[in-house]
Amino acid sequence: MEEIAADTAVKGGEDMVQKRGPVGRAVWMAVCGAVLLSVALVMFILRYRALEEELDRMQELGLRGLKIHPDFQKGPIDASCGIGMYRSIARRGLPVLFHMGDDRYDYSSPKRLTNLLRKVPDLKVIAAHFGGWTIWEQSLNHPQPENVFYDTSSTIPLVSKEMVYRMFDRFGPERFLFGSDFPMWKPKDAVEQLRSFDLGADVMEKIMYGNFCRLLGISED
């Protein structure tokens, strides 16, 4: 905690550890630092288990969302084969954190996310990296629907301050979640980078904590 400069963290899963033995411990170790499931499990779901059954089990274990990295998996966000899965996820109110953007590929462009949301409009989404890593201008010029949040990871050191201010102004601070891309970057450094913008205490509270609670429907107390 000291190394990452965190004084608050998500805690839970003890039940799973006790009830499921070594398997439970392994799963909990994978999620104790976040409440988002990795794309590896999504691929496991699609290939080996009934989707609805696995999503039910995820919720029973207390998992609160999923992460999908289209560029690593070489699968477009709006691929037709995934629409049924996203509809099932949306029915449960689970958010999906998407890696967004890469100027080498077109798997996770802002336009593809918009296309997915036309087909699954009630899907809750977190668009990582200000909505488009290395294609931030595209993200700025292609705002997403109101059910899309943005995270701040792997962006602030790579773009101008003017671009960051423009994106906060365009999308609104109530739609941003703090992110660091740990272990790529240290969270304490990412916090300092965000603080350098002098956004004010109220805005920082939203980005660091309040918006996340609102997304998951949990109390801020």
C-alpha positions, -999 to +999 in steps of 0.1 A: +000+000+000+028+024+008+045+017-025+014+026-045+004+054-022-030+040-015-049+045+018-081+029+006-085-003-013-113-027-023-115-055+002-136-087+001-136-122-011-128-139+022-159-160+018-147-173-015-113-181-001-128-201+028-154-220+007-134-228-023-100-237-009-069-234-032-091-226-062-108-198-043-074-184-031-061-185-067-091-166-080-091-141-052-054-134-057-062-126-093-089-100-084-079-087-050-063-056-065-093-047-086-129-057-091-126-064-128-122-098-144-095-104-170-102-112-206-086-146-201-117-156-182-139-142-210-121-165-234-126-194-210-163-186-209-167-186-246-149-218-252-156-240-223-186-230-202-222-219-207-221-182-207-251-176-185-239-201-159-205-185-158-218-150-154-241-162-126-211-178-109-190-146-113-217-126-095-220-152-068-183-148-061-188-110-058-171-100-090-184-066-102-173-064-138-151-076-167-120-063-185-115-069-223-085-061-243-095-063-280-060-055-294-043-083-275-070-107-284-072-095-321-110-092-319-129-060-327-151-046-299-181-047-322-176-082-336-210-098-342-200-130-324-197-110-291-231-092-292-249-120-273-223-120-246-225-082-241-263-084-239-261-110-212-235-088-193-257-057-197-288-075-183-268-081-151-257-045-149-220-054-150-196-028-164-170-037-190-136-021-190-123-020-225-088-012-235-093+016-260-072+027-289-039+018-307-028+036-338-014+003-352-048-015-352-085-009-355-099-033-329-107-008-303-114+025-320-140+050-306-162+043-336-162+006-330-173+012-294-201+034-306-212+008-330-213-018-302-234+005-281-259+010-309-265-028-307-263-030-268-273+005-256-277-004-220-241-018-216-221+000-189-186+007-202-153+021-190-132+033-219-096+031-208-069+056-216-092+086-221-111+066-247-083+060-271-046+053-264-024+070-291-056+081-309-068+107-284-078+132-310-103+105-323-116+101-288-120+138-283-139+142-316-161+111-311-178+114-277-195+083-264-230+079-249-236+089-213-233+053-200-196+054-209-170+064-183-134+071-192-103+062-172-072+083-169-045+056-173-015+057-196-024+091-210-014+122-190+024+117-194+019+112-231-002+141-242-002+179-238-019+195-208-041+213-233-055+180-246-062+167-211-081+199-202-100+197-235-111+161-228-122+169-192-142+198-206-157+178-235-168+148-215-172+162-180-153+152-148-183+132-136-174+106-163-138+100-154-123+073-132-087+073-119-065+047-135-028+041-135-022+010-156-003-006-127+022-023-129+031-004-160+031+028-139+031+034-102-003+047-089+014+073-067+030+088-098-003+088-117-020+105-087+007+133-087+003+137-125-034+142-120-030+166-092-008+188-113-039+199-132-053+218-101-088+204-108-100+213-074-110+191-044-145+184-056-134+172-091-106+151-077-130+134-053-152+125-082-124+111-103-106+093-075-136+078-057-171+092-062-176+083-099-165+048-093-190+044-064-217+058-087-209+034-115-211+004-092-240+017-072-222+015-039-222+040-010-194+065-007-193+062+031 
